[in-house]
Amino acid sequence: MQQIDITELGKENVFELIGKEWGLVTAGTLDNFNMMTVSWGALGELWGKHVAIVFIRPERYTHDFVEQQNRLTLTFLGETGRAAHKVCGSKSGRDLDKVAATGLKPLALADDAVTFEQARLTLVCRKMYKGHFEPEKFLDKEQLERWYNDRPGGGLHDVYFLEIEAAYKGEISL
C-alpha cells in the first residue's frame, strides 16, 4: 500500500466512488475492529480541510467503534469488492466474523487505523463533528418518509464530518 497526496483524490469520480462502488467504514484497532458498508457520503472541502462525510445509524455495531475512536478509515475495494460489501452491509459484527466471511485481510496503517490488503483506495480520517438527523428538521418530508419509515433498517442516521488525514492506494486482489 502506497501513501498518495490527498489532492490526487480529485481524479476520482466521487459519485461513482461512494454511490456505485461503495466503501467500508472501519473503526477500532487491528486487535478489535468492525467494518460496515456505506453507500451514502460525500467528499469535499470544509473549514479549510479535505473532508469526508459519512452517515451511520446508531444501531449499527460499527457505530460503537466509531464512537470510541478518534479515527476511522474509508476503504474502497473496487468493483470486485461487491460480495464483501453485501456481507458488511447486511450482517452484524455482533453475530458474524466479517473478516472470515469476506476473506478480507486486515492491515494496520499509522495510528492503528485499519484497512485491508485488498483495498484499491483507503482514506484515513479524523472525526471533527457529529450530528444527528432529526425528523422536524427535514425540509423535504418525502425523504424522511422514504428512508425512515417503518421498514427495517433502523433509526435516523448520525452524520460525521471527517478530516481526511492521509490517502493510500493499493492493489486489488479479491
Secondary structure as the mmCIF struct_conf table of DSSP 4:
data_model
#
loop_
_struct_conf.conf_type_id
_struct_conf.id
_struct_conf.beg_label_comp_id
_struct_conf.beg_label_asym_id
_struct_conf.beg_label_seq_id
_struct_conf.end_label_comp_id
_struct_conf.end_label_asym_id
_struct_conf.end_label_seq_id
STRN STRN1 GLN A 2 ILE A 4
HELX_RH_3T_P HELX_RH_3T_P1 ILE A 6 LYS A 11
BEND BEND1 GLU A 12 GLU A 12
HELX_RH_AL_P HELX_RH_AL_P1 VAL A 14 GLU A 16
HELX_RH_PI_P HELX_RH_PI_P1 LEU A 17 GLU A 21
STRN STRN2 GLY A 23 THR A 29
TURN_TY1_P TURN_TY1_P1 LEU A 30 ASP A 31
STRN STRN3 ASN A 32 VAL A 38
STRN STRN4 GLY A 41 LEU A 46
TURN_TY1_P TURN_TY1_P2 TRP A 47 GLY A 48
STRN STRN5 LYS A 49 ILE A 56
TURN_TY1_P TURN_TY1_P3 PRO A 58 GLU A 59
BEND BEND2 ARG A 60 ARG A 60
HELX_RH_AL_P HELX_RH_AL_P2 TYR A 61 GLN A 68
BEND BEND3 ASN A 70 ASN A 70
STRN STRN6 ARG A 71 PHE A 76
HELX_RH_3T_P HELX_RH_3T_P2 GLU A 79 GLY A 81
HELX_RH_AL_P HELX_RH_AL_P3 ARG A 82 SER A 90
BEND BEND4 LYS A 91 LYS A 91
TURN_TY1_P TURN_TY1_P4 GLY A 93 ASP A 95
BEND BEND5 LEU A 96 LEU A 96
HELX_RH_AL_P HELX_RH_AL_P4 LYS A 98 THR A 102
STRN STRN7 PRO A 106 ALA A 108
HELX_RH_3T_P HELX_RH_3T_P3 ALA A 110 ASP A 112
STRN STRN8 VAL A 114 PHE A 116
TURN_TY1_P TURN_TY1_P5 GLU A 117 GLN A 118
BEND BEND6 ARG A 120 ARG A 120
STRN STRN9 LEU A 121 HIS A 132
HELX_RH_3T_P HELX_RH_3T_P4 PRO A 135 LYS A 137
BEND BEND7 LEU A 139 ASP A 140
HELX_RH_AL_P HELX_RH_AL_P5 LYS A 141 TRP A 147
BEND BEND8 TYR A 148 GLY A 153
BEND BEND9 GLY A 155 GLY A 155
HELX_LH_PP_P HELX_LH_PP_P1 LEU A 156 HIS A 157
STRN STRN10 ASP A 158 LYS A 169
#
